[in-house]
């Protein structure tokens, strides 16, 4: 170390120590109310009760902080429990239950935000862990404000008993992503006693025989007039004669529908679009549609051709508010996608997903890319035959086989969009990308844009 640096080191250390002491002194001098407000911004939204993280770490800093943390119920009113593996030892489960009871006691009477996750479920043994936690939480059901459960049907078994029917008077948000160990497990949603009218957030995703029909989804939505965000998966069964008139949801701004089924007797396409046609969503800003119906290909596409206008009309009815759109696995052609986009001048984010292996009917073509291009020299533009498509687009995400598009055309599209505010681009394809394409994406990424391009390699 040079003498000059050595001479500067001691004053620097002294100054640093002085700053740290001054900062600590000032923090200690803050009013308790201000400290509590600062503490409230430290934990993540759902701190895991079994990890050393805020609020626990705040409590061990000093005696003053310990008393503040222990006497601030709001710091203990939001938590997450993750059940890992297919089982836990009795001592591990006892410890989780003890910590859960401790957090509930410290939260006092504050509204609760709860998340329970059990992704891995044993097929051979009866896993009671989630159910035991729900039984501890049930006496506090009147305090549940946000409830998020991702696990097996059996975990919600206490709700199937009338004696345990909860009173969810504080509930504003509910998310149930439920799967079964076997197809014989049934979950009766009506026994949950959900106060639909007071919900602002709803996420219902079930597997196997517990999937709701579109008829059931319509019934649920008709009771959720205050809903702002909604995710539903549904089997494509809809009876138009049972649901006459328009269903208006004045507050909803985000809707995701996952439509699934296996060759329904009634045509899936027409039934779904009949359902969609009945929805009136004047404030819709984000719409995602995933089409997971296993219908026969030819029949599915021909039916879609005749009904596509209903999808276009639905999207255009929200044209003044819609900013985010994602369409996945729909049997669309390129010109049908263009029809959807042409009425959405305010769109900021657009995503398309199609099967990587579907090389014959991949709708992401040069025709579509040219339409998305903002190059004013595009043929027909100067003659007033073509308006700019989605001029304010900030994000574009594509998944496809890649066989129907030219990488040169895609680069041209991106080049015209970057100068007009495109900040995010993702491409996932089965087709390999040229060196020139990768290099150009890397240059844009180096300029601070969130650009990604990847391919699936099959060996």
Secondary structure, 3 states (H helix, E strand, C coil): CCHHHHHHHHHHHHHHHHHHHHHHHHHHHCCHHHHHHHHHCCCCCCCECCCCCCCHHHHCCCHHHHHHHHCCHHHHCEEEEECCCCCCCHHHHHHHHHHHHHHHHHCCCCCEEEEEECCCCCCCCCCCHHHHHHHHHHCCHHHEEEEEEEEEHHHHHHHHCHHHCCCCCCCCEEEEEEECCCCCCCCCHHHHCCCHHHCCEEEEEECHHHCEEHHHHHHHHCCCCCCCEEEEEEECCCCHHHCCCCEECCCCCEEEEEEEEECCCCCHHHHHHHHHHCEECCCCCEEEEEEEEECCHHHHHHHHHHHHHHHHHHHHHCCCCCCEEEEECCCCCHHHHHHHHCCCCCCCEEEEECCCCCCCCCCCCHHHHHHHCCCCCCCCCCCCCCCCCCCCCCEEEEEECCCCCCHHHHHHHHHHHHCCCCCEEEEEECCCCCHHHHHHHHHHHHCCCEEEEEECCCC
